[in-house]
Each structure stands twice: as structure tokens, then as C-alpha cells.
Amino acid sequence: RLLYSQKDYSGALKIFNEFENSSIDPKRVDFYKGRCNYETKNYEQALAAYERVLMKEPDNLRVRLELAQTYLKLNLPNEAKKEYNYVLEQEIPSNVRNNIEIQLAAIEQSTKRNFINVTAIFGIGYDSNIENGTDAGQYSVFVPQLNSNTPIKSQRQIGTMTYEVGAVLNHIYKVNSNFFVKNGGTLYMQRFQNHNDKDMQIFSVNTTPTYTKDKNMYSVGLFLDHVWYGHVNYLNNYAVMPKYSRSLSETLLYDVYGRYAKKAFYEANQDRDSNTFEFSNKLSYVNKDFGFFAGQIILGNEIKTRGQRTDVSRRYYNLRAFNTYNFTTNLLLNTNINYENYYYQLQDVNFLNKRHDQKMLYSVGLMSVATKSLTLNLNAQYIRNLSNQTPFDYDKYIVKSSLYYSF
């Protein structure tokens, strides 16, 4: 017992093994042998020792609790539940009952295979420039048929109210402790007041088999999006995205992914069809005082698959920085800065150059967690798009309030 009290479980086990044929109560010896084997991770031997005790004392609740813990270590949750439920049926102290109920809840969560969450989205906002128009007034383009420059009036900026409604379904099917499949579906609609031709609807589905081992996570996501624009079929997106994540420390996470996407437009826009190849590196960091930080670099190449358009094929890189700061447990500040650079590969016949765009996006938002199910969000964005082709040189701001309800 001295070695046991000093937590020298290996040494104590050797002593207890010598007591097998002694006059000491064998049930007591088996109990301590079970405890020593458990502490030295010899769970099968611990199980055998506890079962020998219960053969002689089936109502020994302490041993049944120890047996339940041992079953959990052997990854036998159903057997552990039986032991815990047996003890719950007896007269036991309230603190012991509470601890058992906590253990049973944890077992239920760990053995649950299907996890489903649905979030409804409602929002209202204002977009200062729905046409992405420029303030340049007018500019000139080269018309090959006339062999001369022709003045063109720039598209004016138009602002309007926007409304959004949607639903997001997230489902996880847990195959085992290391392998699960994430499935998702989204229905989303955005309306522009007095500008129905800008209305957009999206139906999206995805599935992502995911395997985890130690600090590593491997996944392959498959995605399909169908887009209606102006209430007519507009675009199908197909994508596959293999991804690798590694936990570098308790506060640092690294993600890398490759992505292939195919855009398939409908009817008049089919000359915008393309294939996109993308590669990303992302580093995320959590600080107890300053919140969540993430930085991401994306490299991409979009290649047109048909037609004569010069505004499809392009190479690009994006730099993104995120921060989430907790003012309180229920009030969060989200900030986001994006820099995007696009180099078009073909010379435009009207501007007699290759288009080059640089976009800066600044976003700040307040998120209030009202209840476990209800979240309120207020967000403001400013977008500045610089381009060497006048029609694509513009700025805009968007303000939006949204409500998210999960059930």
C-alpha cells in the first residue's frame, strides 16, 4: 500500500502479485491489482482483475465505476454505459451521480454518428454601386471596324437597398474516431430594390471526406454551385479541393490546399467558360488577449475554354488577413483586409493593352451572440478596384445587418 500511495504503481503491482496465495482478502488484492494495471495502461489485465472482484461482489459500485473507466480506455463505450447505468440505479451520493451523468453525456457525444445543424439567414443592407460603375464621365475605346478611337460614356454609379435570405445545412457523419464526412447545402437569395436584373439566387452542395491522425488532417472537398442571375440560369461551378491541415502547437494551425474549379455558363455567356487552378497557404493563430488571427496567400490561374473574350484568362494572387477580437463572451469584432491582383493574359482589342486590376477590400463587423441559437451581425465593407481600363476602375461601399438563427 505504501508504494501505491506514492504512485509507484509498477512497484506496487509486483508486491500485489506476490499476495495471490496469501491470507489477505483476494478481492482487496484484485482491486489494487486492477488499479495498478489501469495506471500503468495495462487495461486488459485491469479488466480481468475487476471482473474477478465482481464475480464475488456483484454490487461493489466502486469496482463497477473503475470497470466503466477501463472499458472507455479499451474503446468499449457501450459496455461502459452499462456499468454507469447500473450504478445510477443504486442509492449513491449526488456528486457521484452528477459525475456519472457527465461521463454518459461525453460517451453519447463521442459515439454519436450524425451531427446536423441548420442556420437561417436574414439580412438587409445598402450597396452604393451595384453596377460597379466608374466616375470617369467618359473614356475612349478603339473600334477596329472604324480604325479610330470612339468616346464612350461611363456607366454611372447606382446605389440601392439589398435584401437577403438563406439557409445553410451542415451535416457530419462520423465513421470512426479518425474518419468523418462533412456534407453541406446552401440556399441563398439576394434581391436589389428596383433592380430585378441584379437579383441572384444560389443553390450549393458539397461533401468533404476527412481523415485525422495525430496532429494532421487530410480532406478532399467536392463542390457544386448553381447560380441564377436576374432570375434566369446563369452559371454552374464544379470544384474539387484536396486540403492538408496540421496543428503546429496549441495556438498555431497551418492549412494548405489545391483547388480545381470549372465554370460552365449558360447560353449567351458560354464564351466565359473557364478552368481555374488555385493554390493556398494559410496560417492561423489564437491569442488569449487579442483573439484569432489568420493570414492567407492564394495563387491562381484561370484559363478560358472557348470563345474570343479577352477578359477571362488571367493569373492572380490574393493576400488576406483576418482578426476576430472578443470584447466580451457574446460580443465580437471581426476585421478583414484583402489585396487582390489580377493580370489578364490577352490584349483587349478596344483598349489595346492587357487589363490589370488591383482590388483592396476592407471589412469590419460586430457580431453579437444573443442566445445559443440567435446571432446578430452588423458589417461594413469598402472596396476599391484600380484598373488600367477605365470601365473597371471604381469604388463602392456596402453596409449590411444580418440575423442568423440556428436550430
C-alpha positions, 0 to 999 in steps of 0.5 A, spaced: 500 500 500 505 504 501 508 504 494 501 505 491 500 511 495 506 514 492 504 512 485 509 507 484 504 503 481 509 498 477 512 497 484 506 496 487 503 491 482 509 486 483 508 486 491 500 485 489 502 479 485 506 476 490 499 476 495 495 471 490 496 465 495 496 469 501 491 470 507 489 477 505 482 478 502 483 476 494 478 481 492 482 487 496 488 484 492 484 484 485 482 491 486 489 494 487 491 489 482 486 492 477 488 499 479 495 498 478 494 495 471 489 501 469 495 506 471 500 503 468 495 502 461 495 495 462 487 495 461 486 488 459 489 485 465 485 491 469 479 488 466 480 481 468 482 483 475 475 487 476 471 482 473 474 477 478 472 482 484 465 482 481 464 475 480 464 475 488 461 482 489 456 483 484 454 490 487 461 493 489 459 500 485 466 502 486 469 496 482 463 497 477 465 505 476 473 503 475 470 497 470 466 503 466 473 507 466 477 501 463 472 499 458 472 507 455 480 506 455 479 499 451 474 503 446 468 499 449 463 505 450 457 501 450 459 496 455 461 502 459 454 505 459 452 499 462 456 499 468 454 507 469 447 505 468 447 500 473 450 504 478 445 510 477 440 505 479 443 504 486 442 509 492 449 513 491 451 520 493 449 526 488 456 528 486 457 521 484 451 521 480 452 528 477 459 525 475 456 519 472 451 523 468 457 527 465 461 521 463 454 518 459 453 525 456 461 525 453 460 517 451 453 519 447 457 525 444 463 521 442 459 515 439 454 519 436 454 518 428 450 524 425 451 531 427 446 536 423 445 543 424 441 548 420 442 556 420 437 561 417 439 567 414 436 574 414 439 580 412 438 587 409 443 592 407 445 598 402 450 597 396 452 604 393 454 601 386 451 595 384 453 596 377 460 597 379 460 603 375 466 608 374 466 616 375 470 617 369 464 621 365 467 618 359 473 614 356 475 612 349 475 605 346 478 603 339 473 600 334 477 596 329 471 596 324 472 604 324 480 604 325 479 610 330 478 611 337 470 612 339 468 616 346 464 612 350 460 614 356 461 611 363 456 607 366 454 611 372 454 609 379 447 606 382 446 605 389 440 601 392 437 597 398 439 589 398 435 584 401 437 577 403 435 570 405 438 563 406 439 557 409 445 553 410 445 545 412 451 542 415 451 535 416 457 530 419 457 523 419 462 520 423 465 513 421 470 512 426 474 516 431 479 518 425 474 518 419 468 523 418 464 526 412 462 533 412 456 534 407 453 541 406 447 545 402 446 552 401 440 556 399 441 563 398 437 569 395 439 576 394 434 581 391 436 589 389 430 594 390 428 596 383 433 592 380 430 585 378 436 584 373 441 584 379 437 579 383 441 572 384 439 566 387 444 560 389 443 553 390 450 549 393 452 542 395 458 539 397 461 533 401 468 533 404 471 526 406 476 527 412 481 523 415 485 525 422 491 522 425 495 525 430 496 532 429 494 532 421 488 532 417 487 530 410 480 532 406 478 532 399 472 537 398 467 536 392 463 542 390 457 544 386 454 551 385 448 553 381 447 560 380 441 564 377 442 571 375 436 576 374 432 570 375 434 566 369 440 560 369 446 563 369 452 559 371 454 552 374 461 551 378 464 544 379 470 544 384 474 539 387 479 541 393 484 536 396 486 540 403 492 538 408 491 541 415 496 540 421 496 543 428 503 546 429 502 547 437 496 549 441 495 556 438 498 555 431 494 551 425 497 551 418 492 549 412 494 548 405 490 546 399 489 545 391 483 547 388 480 545 381 474 549 379 470 549 372 465 554 370 460 552 365 455 558 363 449 558 360 447 560 353 449 567 351 455 567 356 458 560 354 464 564 351 466 565 359 467 558 360 473 557 364 478 552 368 481 555 374 487 552 378 488 555 385 493 554 390 493 556 398 497 557 404 494 559 410 496 560 417 492 561 423 493 563 430 489 564 437 491 569 442 488 569 449 488 577 449 487 579 442 483 573 439 484 569 432 488 571 427 489 568 420 493 570 414 492 567 407 496 567 400 492 564 394 495 563 387 491 562 381 490 561 374 484 561 370 484 559 363 478 560 358 475 554 354 472 557 348 470 563 345 474 570 343 473 574 350 479 577 352 477 578 359 477 571 362 484 568 362 488 571 367 493 569 373 492 572 380 494 572 387 490 574 393 493 576 400 488 576 406 488 577 413 483 576 418 482 578 426 476 576 430 477 580 437 472 578 443 470 584 447 466 580 451 463 572 451 457 574 446 460 580 443 465 580 437 469 584 432 471 581 426 476 585 421 478 583 414 483 586 409 484 583 402 489 585 396 487 582 390 491 582 383 489 580 377 493 580 370 489 578 364 493 574 359 490 577 352 490 584 349 483 587 349 482 589 342 478 596 344 483 598 349 489 595 346 493 593 352 492 587 357 487 589 363 490 589 370 486 590 376 488 591 383 482 590 388 483 592 396 477 590 400 476 592 407 471 589 412 469 590 419 463 587 423 460 586 430 457 580 431 453 579 437 451 572 440 444 573 443 442 566 445 445 559 443 441 559 437 440 567 435 446 571 432 446 578 430 451 581 425 452 588 423 458 589 417 461 594 413 465 593 407 469 598 402 472 596 396 476 599 391 478 596 384 484 600 380 484 598 373 488 600 367 481 600 363 477 605 365 470 601 365 473 597 371 476 602 375 471 604 381 469 604 388 463 602 392 461 601 399 456 596 402 453 596 409 449 590 411 445 587 418 444 580 418 440 575 423 442 568 423 438 563 427 440 556 428 436 550 430 
